[in-house]
Amino acid sequence: MTGRRIHRSSATALSVLTALIGVALLVEAVGGAGGVFSGRTLLGVLFVAAGAGRLYVELRRGPRR
């Protein structure tokens, strides 16, 4: 496995992990005592957006060798 391939794989994995952390924050905000309009909701939305945006950019780059 080349260094570039390892970098792409780890960037993709971290993008997915970031989005999943955002989803977990959203679930906690909705189910918790803070309600829907809390700081966790904003953080969750931002984490999901950052993870999804980075994943979109990574997948759009296409296959590299």
Secondary structure by P-SEA (a helix, b strand, c coil): ccaaaaaaaaaaaaaaaaaaaaaaaaaaaaacccccccaaaaaaaaaaaaaaaaaaaaaaccccc
